[in-house]
């Protein structure tokens, strides 16, 4: 007699995942992955070396730009799958305010193709990518993860930059190939300085917070290490912006802590700069040139002043909407004096000699004023100031709470915005490092519109800036309690 063998039914794999990264990765373990990982991928691609001329100084798109487009697409799919309204009215107004100026300048452009290209670029950097990062950040833990990613990128680029300076394989500066440019190459000499400065600002913010001693010590050590590559970048604008930002962060953290941390940073900076040999006559000359911009400016400063005057001339002719997006190079010669040189020389760091044309005034405010007029400037700067005011209000609320939870996130976010606002007085957008600006504005917007909310939960859906309801199952649920404890 035979007996039938009865086996239990095979368990079926459930694919109903929470609205997180598992929307695109249908695996159970994907629930535990933070949704902000695509933003980390953008930063990782910024650490890859670029071929000379590829997505570089000419403003062409690089791999990180393509990844930022996928980041926005991923965020859109996540919102559609979750069937949620993404932003509140206040957040939509603050983030969407610059769109009016962009659209008006694009329509006023004499070259429609260039205007549409510029419109897409401005939307990517100042609206779409920051909004996507804002929506993917869940709580303060994700903000800290993103801040450490900025620090990791800065350490990587800084290590390459210090090696370039020590071995004479960097970009050309005063006839010597010693300028640290990291993987960005000689056609984007500001790229490494920007990445290092952003990482240093994040490290200072984390070090001044009220988290674990291990994290604060690690962040302080990273901040000290990043002083050397920042010095050998020979970027005066980055030096000024970083010094101003770190001073603001120290003051916002508290006067007593500001004095202690400031003294430690100055002492470490003196030791490191001297130890790495960065205190050379050439570096000292570069530092002294900051105070000589009016008495005996070098050619780079003269070119900058000339282009600033040209930008103001364009604005006077088109005060409301400007000359149009991407139209500054076309109108430059008609408004610039004979003191303007034909371009800047770039050489070294794996690339040959090249005469790079001067296509922007190296001042974001004047670039926007010239191309978008007063309407565009007020809209864009108004959005930034709204973020700054909301971020500082959130930081003041944190100071009133016991234990000051989230102080490090507040200092990181406010510091990144202050650095950008200061640096934009000496630089503008352009090159592969531009997408770094877009990712930086993400945590800034999160803290200003979500994390610094009066209710203090730090969770995306615990505040009035982001609409909708998150599923409470698994790790995709709200982490408000954890954020409050931190």
Residue pairs with C-beta under 8 A, 6 or more apart in sequence:
13 28
14 28
15 26
17 23
17 26
17 28
17 30
17 31
17 474
17 476
18 31
18 470
18 471
18 473
18 474
18 475
18 476
18 477
19 78
19 81
19 82
19 84
19 470
19 471
19 476
20 30
20 31
20 33
20 34
20 35
20 78
20 475
20 476
21 30
21 33
21 34
21 35
21 37
22 28
22 30
22 31
22 33
22 476
23 77
23 78
23 81
24 74
24 77
25 33
31 474
31 475
31 476
32 475
34 138
34 141
34 142
34 145
35 78
35 136
35 137
35 138
35 142
36 133
36 136
36 137
36 138
36 142
36 145
36 146
38 67
38 70
38 71
38 74
38 75
38 136
39 71
39 132
39 133
39 136
39 146
39 149
39 439
39 442
40 145
40 146
40 149
41 67
41 71
42 64
42 67
42 68
42 71
42 435
42 439
43 64
43 149
43 150
43 152
43 153
43 436
43 439
44 153
45 62
45 63
45 64
45 67
46 64
46 153
46 195
46 432
46 433
46 435
46 436
47 153
47 156
47 157
47 183
48 63
48 183
49 183
49 185
50 56
50 62
50 183
50 184
50 185
50 432
52 185
52 187
52 350
52 351
52 352
53 187
53 351
54 60
54 62
55 61
55 62
55 63
55 65
55 432
56 62
56 184
56 185
56 187
56 188
56 431
56 432
57 185
57 187
57 188
57 346
57 356
57 430
57 431
58 187
59 359
59 430
59 431
59 434
62 432
62 435
64 432
64 435
64 436
65 124
65 432
65 435
68 124
68 129
68 435
68 438
68 439
69 124
71 129
71 132
71 133
71 136
72 124
72 128
72 129
72 132
74 132
75 131
75 132
75 135
75 136
76 132
78 135
78 136
79 86
79 135
82 468
82 470
82 471
83 468
84 467
84 468
84 469
85 467
85 468
86 131
86 135
86 466
86 467
86 468
87 95
87 131
87 135
87 465
87 466
87 467
88 449
88 464
88 465
88 466
88 467
90 449
90 464
90 465
91 134
91 445
91 449
91 450
91 465
91 466
94 383
94 386
94 387
94 390
94 445
94 448
94 449
95 127
95 130
95 131
95 134
95 383
95 445
95 449
96 127
97 379
97 380
97 382
97 383
97 386
98 122
98 126
98 127
98 376
98 379
98 380
98 383
99 123
99 127
99 379
100 375
100 379
101 368
101 372
101 373
101 375
101 376
101 377
101 378
101 379
101 380
102 118
102 119
102 122
102 123
102 325
102 372
102 376
103 119
104 321
104 372
104 373
104 375
104 376
105 115
105 118
105 119
105 321
105 322
105 324
105 325
105 371
105 372
105 373
105 376
106 115
106 116
106 118
106 119
106 324
106 325
107 115
107 321
108 115
108 318
108 321
108 322
108 323
108 324
108 373
109 115
109 118
109 323
109 324
109 325
109 326
109 327
110 323
110 324
110 327
110 330
111 324
111 326
111 327
111 330
114 324
114 325
114 326
114 327
115 324
115 325
115 326
115 327
117 325
117 326
118 324
118 325
118 326
118 371
119 325
121 429
122 325
124 435
124 438
125 429
125 434
125 435
125 437
125 438
126 380
126 383
126 438
126 441
128 438
129 435
129 438
129 439
129 441
129 442
130 438
130 439
130 441
130 442
130 444
130 445
131 445
132 442
133 146
133 438
133 439
133 441
133 442
133 443
133 445
133 446
134 442
134 445
134 446
134 449
134 450
134 466
135 460
135 466
136 142
136 442
137 143
137 146
137 442
137 443
137 446
137 450
137 460
138 459
138 460
138 478
138 479
139 451
139 458
139 459
139 460
139 479
139 480
139 482
139 483
139 486
140 405
140 406
140 409
140 451
140 458
140 483
140 486
141 479
141 482
141 483
141 486
143 409
143 412
143 413
143 443
143 446
143 447
143 451
144 206
144 211
144 215
144 408
144 409
146 439
146 442
146 443
147 202
147 205
147 206
147 408
147 409
147 412
147 443
148 202
148 206
150 195
150 198
150 199
150 202
150 440
151 199
151 202
151 203
151 206
151 219
151 222
152 199
153 195
153 198
153 199
154 195
154 196
154 197
154 198
154 199
154 200
154 202
154 203
154 222
154 226
154 229
155 199
155 222
155 225
155 226
156 182
157 182
157 183
157 184
157 191
157 192
157 195
157 196
157 229
158 180
158 182
158 192
158 195
158 196
158 199
158 225
158 226
158 228
158 229
158 230
159 229
160 180
160 182
160 183
160 192
161 170
161 180
161 181
161 182
161 192
161 196
161 229
161 232
161 233
162 180
162 228
162 229
162 232
162 276
163 169
164 170
164 171
164 177
164 178
164 179
164 180
164 181
164 182
164 349
165 178
165 179
165 180
165 232
165 278
166 276
166 277
168 176
168 177
168 178
169 177
169 348
169 349
169 350
170 177
170 178
170 179
170 180
170 181
170 232
170 348
170 349
171 177
171 179
171 180
171 181
171 185
171 186
171 189
171 346
171 347
171 348
171 349
172 179
172 186
172 345
172 346
172 347
172 348
173 179
173 234
173 282
174 282
176 282
177 347
177 348
177 349
178 232
178 282
179 186
179 189
179 232
179 233
179 234
179 348
179 349
180 192
180 229
180 232
180 233
180 234
181 188
181 189
181 191
181 192
181 233
181 349
182 191
182 192
182 195
182 196
182 229
183 191
183 192
184 191
184 192
184 431
184 432
184 433
185 191
185 349
185 350
185 351
186 346
186 347
186 348
186 349
186 350
186 351
186 354
187 346
187 351
187 354
187 356
187 431
188 430
188 431
188 432
188 433
189 233
189 235
189 346
190 235
190 237
190 238
190 427
190 431
190 433
191 431
191 432
191 433
192 229
192 233
193 230
193 233
193 235
193 237
193 238
194 238
194 423
194 427
194 433
194 436
194 437
195 433
195 436
196 226
196 229
196 230
196 233
196 238
197 230
197 238
197 241
197 242
197 245
197 419
197 423
198 416
198 419
198 436
198 440
199 222
199 226
200 222
200 223
200 226
200 227
200 230
200 242
200 246
201 242
201 245
201 246
201 249
201 412
201 415
201 416
201 419
202 219
202 412
202 415
202 416
203 219
203 220
203 222
203 223
203 226
204 219
204 223
204 246
204 249
204 250
204 261
204 265
204 411
204 415
205 219
205 249
205 408
205 409
205 410
205 411
205 412
205 413
205 415
206 215
206 216
206 219
206 408
206 411
206 412
207 216
207 217
207 219
207 220
207 223
207 261
208 216
208 249
208 250
208 253
208 257
208 261
208 407
208 408
208 411
209 215
209 216
209 404
209 407
209 408
209 409
209 411
210 403
210 404
210 405
210 407
210 408
211 408
211 486
220 261
220 264
223 265
224 265
224 268
224 269
224 272
225 272
227 265
227 268
227 269
227 272
227 273
228 272
228 273
228 276
228 278
230 238
230 239
230 242
231 239
231 273
231 276
231 278
231 283
232 276
232 278
232 283
234 283
234 286
236 286
236 289
236 290
236 426
237 423
237 425
237 426
237 427
238 423
239 287
239 290
240 290
240 422
240 426
241 419
241 422
241 423
241 426
242 419
244 418
244 419
244 422
245 415
245 418
245 419
245 422
246 265
246 415
247 262
248 414
248 415
248 418
249 411
249 414
249 415
249 418
250 257
250 258
250 261
250 262
251 258
252 392
252 395
252 410
252 411
252 414
253 261
253 407
253 411
272 278
273 279
273 283
289 297
289 298
289 301
293 301
297 305
299 341
300 344
302 339
302 340
302 341
303 339
303 340
303 341
303 344
303 358
304 361
304 362
304 363
305 339
306 336
306 337
306 339
306 340
307 332
307 336
307 340
307 358
307 360
307 361
307 362
307 363
308 361
308 363
308 366
309 335
309 336
309 337
310 331
310 332
310 335
310 336
310 340
310 361
310 370
311 328
311 335
311 361
311 363
311 366
311 367
311 369
311 370
312 366
312 369
312 370
313 335
314 322
314 323
314 328
314 331
314 335
314 370
314 371
315 322
315 369
315 370
315 373
315 374
317 323
318 373
319 373
319 374
320 373
320 374
320 375
321 372
321 373
321 375
321 376
322 368
322 369
322 370
322 371
322 372
322 373
322 376
323 330
323 331
323 370
323 371
324 371
325 371
325 372
326 371
327 371
328 359
328 360
328 361
328 367
328 370
328 371
329 357
329 359
329 360
331 370
332 340
332 358
332 359
340 358
341 358
342 355
342 357
343 355
343 356
343 357
343 358
344 355
344 356
344 358
345 353
345 354
345 355
345 356
346 353
346 354
346 355
346 356
347 353
347 354
359 430
360 367
360 428
360 430
361 367
361 370
361 428
362 426
362 427
362 428
363 424
363 425
363 426
363 427
363 428
364 424
364 425
364 427
364 428
364 429
365 377
365 381
365 424
365 425
367 428
368 376
368 377
368 380
368 381
369 376
369 377
372 380
384 417
384 420
384 421
386 448
387 417
387 441
387 444
387 445
387 448
387 449
388 414
388 417
388 418
388 421
388 448
390 448
390 449
390 452
391 410
391 413
391 414
391 417
391 444
391 447
391 448
391 452
392 414
393 452
394 410
394 447
394 448
394 451
394 452
394 453
395 407
395 410
395 411
395 414
395 452
397 452
397 454
397 456
398 404
398 405
398 406
398 407
398 410
398 452
398 456
399 407
401 456
405 456
405 458
405 483
405 484
405 485
405 486
406 451
406 452
406 456
406 458
406 483
406 486
409 443
409 447
409 451
409 458
410 447
410 451
410 452
412 443
412 447
413 443
413 444
413 446
413 447
413 448
413 451
414 444
414 447
416 440
416 441
416 443
416 444
417 441
417 444
420 437
420 440
420 441
429 437
449 463
449 465
449 466
450 458
450 460
450 463
450 465
450 466
451 458
451 463
453 462
453 463
453 464
453 465
455 462
455 463
456 484
457 463
457 480
457 483
457 484
458 480
458 483
458 484
458 486
459 478
459 479
459 480
459 483
460 466
460 470
460 478
461 468
461 469
461 470
461 478
462 478
462 480
470 476
470 477
470 478
471 477
472 478
